[in-house]
Amino acid sequence: MTTTTSLATHYEQFLELLTRDPRTAADDRDAPLRARYGERVDPSGAAEPIVLTRDEWIRDQIDLTLAMGRLLTEDDVVVSAVPYELSFIGAQVDRVIEMVGASVISVGTSGTICPMPRLLGLIEQYEVTALVCSPSFAAELAGLAASLGKRPADSTVRTIVCVGEACSTERLDRIGAAWAARTSALYGTPSAPTVAVACDHGALHLCDHRLRAEVRGGPRGELILDGSPTGEAVELWPADRRCACGSASRVLLPLGGMASAVRGPDGLVSAVDVERVVFGHSRLAPHFACAVRNGTFHVTCAVADSGAVDAGALRRAIRGGVDEALGVEAEVTIVGVQDWSTAPS
């Protein structure tokens, strides 16, 4: 009895500490209870604290569980390769996979205890059927497998759920082809892990039953969630435009960070827009990196066999395609998949 009381007291003290905001008075008793602490990086590179209430945390998990329940079954063995340190997504994905009833192998993204070569061994040893990871992670893992003489398409992986990184459907399809797996995406921000979930048609639908979303600057621009700017660029369909699935929830298209977007002749142009053009070229592997410097997109792509591709011609074709479709400039670098880890970004 004494032990139970002691644990309860410690838990209450922990919640009280999380409730306190260092920028407000320490005796403010009107602040809501907070249950989980995380951090995000602002545009200047500084870390900012984030705290979710218990109700927010649970509601977020419920939405993600319902979405994952359409993708996974109790027979699945799922690798969760998402960030854990000072973020919400890792802990949330683990809980959700457990609630669906599937088995979970949590490997994170640090690469220390479980680097990619070991993960490939775990996939083979435990016949992993699903990956939850970023698009970049899925592409690099497939590239590593191929470099080791394995064919990702022959593995037991049949479902890939991409999180943590904006990705075009064109690139998702390329990732799916590499693994011979179906792909799906989920969208969240550092402060709201589940913002939009995929329907059966692959469109991401805003969780508008609990989130109030608007876009600064028109249908395309910075996402504002519950009155707070997120630093994320999105496109949000108008309320009267319906998805083919029939859902009344608005469709949201993630476009990446606002810092990776520029103004084109027809409005905001994002790295995801560039990505759509890039993956119109069938010779490319699913790897992709893009940064904006001085108003120009600097794009890095990969090919499986650099000796079989005229890199100069492909580079000119991509650059011209981006200019024609989007009206913006792009500098393009083509590397072999085997050189991806050392390619400039």
N, C-alpha and C positions, 0 to 999 in steps of 0.2 A: 504494500500500500504506500509506503514511504517512497519507494522508487518511482511508482506511477505519478505521485504528486510532484516529485522533483522533476521528472521529464516534462510534465505539463507546464510547470513553472518556467523551465528553460525555454520551451516552445513559445510561451506567451511573451517572454522577454525578447526572444528573437524577432517575433512579429512586431513588437514595439520598436525595436531598433530599425527594422526595415521601414516602419511607418514614418520615422523622423526624417524630415528634409533638412539638410544642413543649412539651407538658405532661408529657413523659416524658424520661428521660435520653437524651442525644444518642448514647450509645454502645450503645443497646439493639439487639442484633443479632438478636433473636428475632421482631421485628415482621415481618409479611408484606410482600413487595414490593407497592407500589402503583403503578398505571399512569396514573390519570387523576384530576385535581383538579377539584372544583366547589364550589359554595356553596349553602346554602339559608337561608331566613329563618325564625327561630324566632318563637313567638307574640308576643314583645316587640318584634319588628322588627329584631333584631340578626342579622348574618350569621354563619353557622356553616360551617366547612370540611367538605367531604365528600371522601373519597378511595376510589376503587374499585380493587380489584386487577385485574390483566390478565385473570385467569380469570373474574372476575365480569363484567367489561366484555364479554368475548367471548361468554359464555353468555347474557347479556342480549340481545346482538345476534342470536344464533341463534334465540332464541324469537321476537323481533320479525320476523326475516326469514321464518320459517315462517308467521307470521300474515299478514304483508304479501304473501307469495307467493300467498295465497288471494284477495287483493283486486286485485293489480296483475299486469300482464304486461310482456313486453319491449317491447311497442308503446306503453306508456303514457309520457306526458310529465307529470311530477309536480312541482308546486310545493310546496316545504317551507317553510311559514311558521310556524316554531316557534322558541323562544328558543335562542340560541347562547352568549351571554356567561355564563361561569361556570356553565353547566348542561350536562347530559349529553344531553338529548333531541335537540338540533339536530344534533350530530355523529353521533349514533347513527342518526337517521332518514336522513341523507345516505348513510351506509354501507349501510344496509339496502336502500334504493332501488337503489343500485348493485349490490348482491348479487342482487337480484331480476332485474336486467338492464334496468330502465327508465331513462329519461332524467330527470335531476333539475335543477330550477332552485331554488337556495337563496336565499330572500329574507329570512329572519329575521322579526323582529317590531318592530324599532326604528323603522321608517318613515322612516329618514333617506335611505338610498341608494335604497330602493324603496318609496315610499309607495303607498297603495292604488290611486290613479289609474294610476300606472305599472304596477302589477301587473295591472290589468285589461287594459292594453295588451299586456302580455306573454302573458297568457292567450289573447288574440285572435291575436297575431302567431305564436305557436308552437303554437297549437291544444292547449293544456294539457288533459289528460283527467282529472287527479286533483289534489286538494288535500289536504295534510296540515296541519292547523291546529287551533286551538281552536274550539269551537262559536261563541263570541262573534265571532271573526275571520270565520268563514264567514258569519254573519248580517250583520255590518257590511259585508262586501264585497258581499254581495247587495244590501243597501240602497243602497250607493253606486252600484252599477251601475244600479239602477232610477232613482235620482235623475238619472243622466246620460242617461236615455232608452234604456237597454239592458235586455234581458230576460235575467236570469241563466239561465233555463231554456232559452234558445236558444244558450247557449255550448257549447263542446266539453267542458266539465267533466261527467263522468259518475260519478265516485267521490269521496267526501269521507270522509277518515279523521280523526276528531276525537280530539285528545290534549290533555293539560295542563289539563283542566277537567272536573269532574264534570257530567254532563248526562243528563237523563231521556230515555227512548226517545221520549216524546211530543215533546220539543223536537227531537231528532234527526230525527224524521219531518217536522217543520215545516221544518227546514233543507233536508232532501232535496227537499221539495216546491218550495221556492223555487228550487233549482238544477236540478230534474228529474234528480236524481242519487241513487244509492244511498248510504247512509251507514253508517258503522261506527265503533266507538270502541275505543280502547286505554286501559289504565290503568297509571299508574306514579306513583312518588313522586320527590321530588328526589334521594333517595339510591338508588333502585332504579327506573330508567327503565321497565322492563317488569315489571309485577307481575301483570297479567291481560290476556289476549288474547281476541278475540271468536271464537266458533264460527260455523257457518253459520246458526244460529238467532239470532244477535245477542247471545247471552249472553256475559258476560266470565268466563273461566275462569282461576282462580289458577294461576300457574306453580309448583305445589307440588312439582315434581320437584327444584327447587333453592331454594325459599323456604319457610321455616316461618312460617306466619301464624296468628295468633289474634286474637280481638276482646275487648277489655277491656269487661266489663259485660254480656256476653250475646251473642246473635247480631247485635245492632246496637250499635256503639260505636266506640272508637278502635282502629284497626288497629295491631297489634304485629307487626313483621317481624323475624324472627330475634332476638327478645327486646328489640328497640328500639321505643319508641313513635314513631309517625309524625306525630301531630297530625291525621291524616286519619280521618274518619268513614266507616265502611263497614257493609254488611250481608253476612255470610258464611253461605252455606247450610250446613246440617249435612252431614256426609260421606255419610249415607244418602239424601240427596235428590238425585236425578239430573236433569240437564238433558235435554231432549228429544233432544239430539244424541247422547246415550249416553256421553259422556265421563265418566270417573271423577274428573276434576279438579273441585274445588268451584267453585261460581259465586259471584262477588263483585260486589256492587252498590256502586259509589262513591257517597258521599253528600256530598262536599265536606269542607271543613275543620271540625274540631271547634269552632272559634271561631264558625262560622256555623250552629251547631245549638243547639236549646233542648230542655228537657224538657217534653214534653206529657203529657196524662193517660194515654197508653198507652205512654210511653217516649220515646226520642230522636226528635226531629223535625228534619229537615235542610232546607236550601235546595232540594235536589233534590226532596224530598217536596212542597214548596210549588210548585215548577216543574211537577210532574205535574198538580196541580190547575189551575194557571194555563193550561196549554196544552190543557185541556179546552175552552177557548173558541176557536172557529174563526176569529174575526175578528183574532186577534193575529198580528203578524209574529214571526219567530223570535228577536227580540232579548229579552234577559232580564238583569236585574241584581237582586241580592238581598243585603241586609246585615242583621245583627241588632244592634239597639240597645235596651238595657234590656228584653231578653226579647221584643221584638216584631220580626217580619220586616218590613223596609221593601223593598217590591218595586217595580221600575220595568218597565213593559211598553211595547210600541209597537204602533201600528196603521198600516197602509199609508195610509189616508185618514182623517185625524182628523175631517174634515167629515162623513163618512158614518156615524160611530159616536157614540152617546150615551155619552160618557166617564164621566159620573157613574153611569149605570146599570151600565156594565161594571165600574167600580171597586167598586161595592157588591156585584155578583154575585161577583167574585173574592174579595173580603174575606169574604163569607158562605160561599163554598165552602171556603175555607181553614179557617175556624172549624168548619164542619160536619164536614169530612173529617179534620182533624188536631187540632182542639181548641186551636188557638193563634191569637194575634192577628196580623193583617197590615195594614200601611198600604200603600196601593196608589197609584202614580202612573202615569197613562196619557199618553204623548206620541206625536206623529207620528214616523214613521221619519226624516223629514228633520230632526227636532230631537234625534235620539238622542245625538249627540256632545256636546250641551250639557245633557243631562238630568241631574238630580241622581241620585247613586248611594247 
